[in-house]
Amino acid sequence: MSIFSCKDKDTTVNLPLSDWAYAHSYYLEHINKTITYLDSLKQEGFNGKNSKYYFSQTRKHFKIAEPYASYLNPEVGHRVNGPALPIYKDDNGKILKPVGLQKIEESVYEGETSQADFENEIYVTNGLLHNLKKNIEKRDLTAQRFFIATHQQLFRIVSLAISGFDTPVSHLGLEETAYSLESLQTVYEHSISYMVKEKSPQLHKDFLMNIKQAINFINSNEDFDTFDRFTFTRDFMNPITRNWVDIRKTSDIWQPVNTQPFNYDAPTFFENDAFNLNFFTPNINKNPTDKQIALGEKLFFDKNLSASGTMACATCHIPEKAYADGLVANIDNNKQTLQRNTPTLINVAFQQSFFWDGRSETILDQVSSVFTNSKEFNTNVHEFSDDILKDSAYVKAFQDAFGKMTSTNSDAIKAISSYVSTLNGFDSKFDRNIRGEEDTFTSEEKLGFNLFMGKALCATCHFMPLTSGTVPPFFSEHEREVIGVPESKNNKQLDDDLGYYWKFNEPLHFGMFKTPTVRNVALTAPYMHNGVYDTLEEVMEFYNLGGGGGMGFDLEHQTLPFDELNLTDPELQAIIAYLKTLTDDAVK
C-alpha cells in the first residue's frame, strides 16, 4: 500500500516539461540498465568469472534509479532491496522465499545456493524491476515527487547505505553512496540548478562543493570496517541536507505537505523536529490541544485509573528511568506479575508497532490494552473510574479538553496517548555532536558510533537516527527479529516466550520480538524482552557471540547473523561508551 504523494494535494509549481523530462528519462534509463545487468548476471551464473561485476553493476544502476522507482512503489522497491529473509503473507498464509538483490548477493558472494534457486531469485527480482519500470514509464516526474524522492534517498544514505544494511555481504554500500550523490548532482544540474544559481549563487556553489567533498571522503577510505561514518555524517552529509532544504526553499517550486514522515524544513535528520509526529499518529488523535495533553499528563500519574487504585501509567513508566521501571520480568515471590520487561516510552510515538510482540498497531490500542489487562489497570474500556468521575478538577479538565465529562475511558485513552506522544527526545550528547553544535565526543565515543554503524552491525536493525526498528525511509512498518534470547544470563537455555508467534502460529515467528530503540539505554536496564541481562556489557557479549544461534541454540529462523562479530574488548567498550551518549539531558 502506498502512503505517498499520489494522495497528497499537489503543491507543485512545475518547471517546463523539458527540464523534468530529462530527470524522468534519467531514472528510466538506469532502471533499464539494472534489468540489463541482471540479465547478464543470469547468463553468467552465480559463480562465474564476471558474476560479482555484473551484480555490482546491477546494484549501481538500481541505486541511481531507486529514488524515483521506490518512491512510486515503496513495497516493491523494498522487496527489490530488502533483507534476504522469508516473508509471511498473512492474506494467504504462505511463506515467500527470500528474493531481491540482497538474496542474490548471498548467492553470488557466498555460493551457498543451487542453480535452480538462483534462477528463481533472478526471475522474481526481474519481475519486480519490470514493475518499477512500468511505474516510471506511466507517471511523470513533478517537483513534488522529485523533492520527496530525493529526501528519502538522502535518508537512505544516512541510515541504510553506510551501515551495510543494503549490502551486508559485499559491503558495496559506501561505493553506492557515491553513486547516489553523483546522480543527485546530475539530476539537480539538469532540473532546477539554473533557478538556484540565479537566486542564490553561493548556495549553488556550496551544494556542488559539498557533494564533491563527500564523494572524495568516501573514495579516500572505502574499507567497510574502518570508514569514519561519524565524520562523514557530521561534516559531509549534514551540510548536503542543509543545502537541500535551502534549495527547496529557494527554488520555491514545491511546498511540503503534512502527510509525510519528515519535517522537510528540518536542516538535518538529527533535529528535535526532524520527524512529523502527525504521520505516526492515528487519525482520530492528530493535533491534540494543549489542554488534552495536560489532561493526559495528569491521568498518566493517577493511580485511580486502575481498578485497585494502586497502579498508574507512571508505576511502570518512571520518568527518572526514561519511562521504564528498572525491573526484571517474571521476578519470583510475586514481586512482578507482568511477563516482559517494561520498555521506555521516549520516542515511542515514532513506532508502527507496540508491545514486545507487536500486538498493538497504534499507541491508542496500546493504552487501551493496559486498561483492560487484568495484571495492570483491570478496567473495562467502556467504564470509567468512579473516583475520577467525582473529582471536580477532572470534570473541568475533561470539559476543557473534550467539551464534555466522559463516562467512558475512550477520551482518557486519547488524552494519555497525546501526552505520551510528547515524550520525545533528540537532545543527547550524540545529537548535539552530530549536528555540530558542540565538539565534545571522545575518541572512544566516536569509535563506538562507527562500530555501531558498521562492523558491529547494530544499525542494520536499530536504524539511525531513531535507533529503533521503524524502517526507513517510509516508516510504515516496524521490524521484528528472532535473535535467540536466553532464559537466564548463564546462556544455557533458550527463553520459552514465543513472542510474535501468537498472531499466526507460524514457526517462522518463534521467539520474534519488536526491535526497540536504544536511545536512553543507559537508563533502562535490565535488557531484552525478559530482562535477562543486567548490564550493557552482557548485552554486547550476547551479540558478539552471534546471538542465540552463535551460542548453540537450535534457531532455524534466527534473523541475526549466526557468526561471531569478533569485536575486541576495547571495541565492545567503545560501543557502550557511544550508547551512553544517547541519553537525553531531560531524563538524566
Summary of the structure (lengths in Angstrom):
residues: 588
radius of gyration: 24.7
end to end distance: 40.2
largest distance: 79.9
contacts: 1992
relative contact order: 0.09
helix: 52%
strand: 5%
